[in-house]
């Protein structure tokens, strides 16, 4: 199995890095976070490296300010160039994690969703189960499809909300790929077990063939 899988989210703090780590582990993949904004705390790449035994590629851009990538770059006198964000060639699957939501700017002309559309790689959308998720998730699905992105499905994070999850999948006409519960403590073994038990890995694997 080979191929690229994009993991993105409806917003920040919806668990996409945990999902990306879980999928990287389950798929025996390489992990790549193209742009990291904010370096004071543990970065997403460092978290994945700590949680999963995998190859983690260096970020194309490492920016100090914890803000939207375009603002972080401008604070350092840098412009993020899409040419520098070409998908790397790796052996086996590649899991790529975005930042924030789909409409987060990379520079003054391009959003993350534009980059995903350029890559033409299948996308897994991460969504929380908290209040407001129906609106955020359906808008995110519309944004992806408006740009011709292939959506594998939605992975939810948080406490169970079956009626909310069903509503999103019904109106969004999208596959329910599972829900990761709150994992405490969050350890590599606990993450591996939760992913194997709760995530539809077969559908995801088929998207990468």
C-alpha positions in Angstrom: 0.0 0.0 0.0 1.2 3.5 -0.8 -0.3 6.9 -1.4 -0.9 10.2 0.4 -3.6 10.9 3.0 -4.4 14.5 4.2 -5.6 14.9 7.7 -7.4 18.2 8.3 -9.9 19.6 10.7 -12.9 21.8 11.0 -11.1 24.1 13.4 -8.1 24.2 15.7 -8.1 21.9 18.8 -10.4 19.2 17.3 -7.9 16.4 17.7 -6.4 16.2 14.2 -2.9 15.7 15.5 -4.0 12.7 17.6 -5.9 11.3 14.6 -2.8 11.9 12.4 -0.6 10.1 14.8 -3.1 7.2 15.1 -3.4 6.8 11.3 0.4 7.2 10.8 0.9 4.3 13.3 -1.9 2.1 11.8 -0.8 2.6 8.2 2.9 2.3 9.0 3.3 5.6 7.3 5.6 8.6 7.2 4.3 11.8 8.9 4.7 15.3 7.6 3.4 18.6 8.9 4.3 21.2 6.2 4.0 24.3 8.3 4.4 24.7 12.0 3.3 27.9 13.7 4.4 28.2 17.3 7.5 26.6 18.7 7.3 27.4 22.4 5.4 24.2 23.3 5.8 20.7 21.9 5.2 20.8 18.1 2.8 18.5 16.3 5.8 16.7 14.7 7.4 16.2 18.1 4.2 14.8 19.5 3.8 12.4 16.7 7.4 11.3 17.0 6.8 10.7 20.7 3.6 8.8 20.3 4.4 6.7 17.2 7.4 4.8 15.9 7.6 6.3 12.5 9.6 8.5 10.2 8.7 12.1 10.8 9.8 14.5 8.0 11.0 18.0 9.0 8.6 20.9 8.4 9.1 23.0 5.4 8.4 26.1 7.5 9.0 26.4 11.3 7.6 29.7 12.6 7.8 31.1 16.1 4.5 32.9 16.4 1.5 30.7 17.4 -0.9 32.2 14.8 -2.3 31.7 11.3 0.7 30.6 9.1 0.5 33.7 7.0 0.7 36.0 10.0 3.5 33.9 11.6 5.5 34.1 8.4 4.9 37.8 8.0 6.1 38.4 11.6 9.5 36.9 10.5 9.6 38.6 7.1 8.9 35.4 5.3 6.4 34.4 2.7 5.2 30.8 2.5 5.6 29.7 -1.1 3.5 26.8 -2.3 6.3 25.6 -4.5 8.1 24.7 -1.2 5.1 22.6 -0.2 5.3 20.0 -2.9 4.5 16.5 -1.6 7.7 14.7 -0.7 8.5 11.3 -2.2 8.6 8.6 0.5 8.6 4.9 0.7 5.1 3.7 1.6 2.1 5.9 2.7 2.4 9.5 3.7 0.1 11.2 6.2 0.1 15.0 5.9 -1.4 17.2 8.6 -2.8 20.6 8.0 -3.0 23.5 10.5 -6.2 24.9 12.0 -9.1 24.6 9.6 -9.5 24.6 5.8 -9.8 28.3 5.3 -6.6 29.1 7.2 -4.3 31.3 4.9 -0.9 30.2 4.0 -0.1 33.5 2.4 -2.0 36.5 1.1 -3.3 34.5 -2.0 -3.7 30.9 -0.9 -5.6 28.9 1.7 -4.9 25.5 3.0 -7.8 24.1 1.1 -6.3 25.4 -2.1 -3.1 23.5 -1.3 -5.1 20.3 -0.7 -6.9 20.8 -4.0 -3.6 21.2 -5.8 -2.3 18.0 -4.2 -5.4 16.0 -5.3 -4.9 13.6 -2.4 -7.7 12.0 -0.4 -8.8 13.9 2.7 -9.9 12.7 6.2 -11.8 15.5 8.0 -11.5 15.6 11.8 -14.4 17.0 13.8 -15.2 17.4 17.4 -18.5 16.3 18.9 -19.0 19.5 20.9 -21.7 22.1 20.3 -21.4 23.9 17.0 -19.8 20.9 15.2 -22.7 20.4 12.8 -22.2 23.8 11.2 -18.4 23.7 11.2 -18.3 20.2 9.7 -20.9 20.8 7.0 -19.2 24.0 5.9 -15.8 22.3 5.8 -17.2 19.5 3.6 -18.7 22.1 1.2 -15.4 23.9 1.0 -13.5 20.7 0.2 -16.0 19.6 -2.5 -16.2 23.0 -4.0 -12.5 22.7 -4.8 -12.7 19.2 -6.1 -11.1 17.5 -3.1 -11.8 13.8 -2.5 -13.2 13.3 1.0 -12.7 9.8 2.5 -14.9 10.6 5.4 -15.1 12.2 8.9 -13.4 11.0 12.1 -15.0 12.4 15.2 -13.2 13.2 18.5 -14.7 13.4 21.9 -17.6 12.1 23.9 -20.2 10.1 21.9 -22.9 12.2 20.2 -24.6 9.7 17.9 -27.5 11.9 16.8 -25.1 14.8 16.0 -22.7 12.4 14.1 -25.6 10.9 12.2 -26.9 14.3 11.2 -23.5 15.4 9.9 -23.0 12.3 7.8 -26.6 12.5 6.5 -26.5 16.1 5.4 -22.9 16.0 4.4 -23.3 12.7 2.5 -20.1 11.5 3.9 -18.7 8.3 5.4 -18.5 8.0 9.2 -15.0 6.7 9.8 -15.4 6.3 13.5 -14.9 8.3 16.7 -11.9 8.5 19.0 -12.9 8.9 22.6 -11.1 11.0 25.1 -8.0 9.0 25.9 -6.6 9.5 29.3 -3.8 9.0 29.8 -2.8 9.3 26.2 -0.1 6.7 25.6 1.1 5.0 22.4 -0.5 1.7 23.4 -3.8 3.4 24.3 -3.9 5.3 21.0 -3.1 2.2 19.1 -5.9 0.3 20.8 -8.4 3.0 20.4 -7.6 3.4 16.7 -7.9 -0.3 16.0 -11.2 -0.6 17.9 -12.9 2.6 16.8 -11.6 3.7 13.3 -12.7 2.3 9.9 -9.1 1.6 8.7 -10.3 -0.6 5.8 -12.0 2.3 4.1 -9.0 4.5 4.7 -6.6 1.9 3.3 -8.7 1.5 0.2 -8.5 5.2 -0.5 -4.7 5.0 -0.6 -4.5 2.1 -3.1 
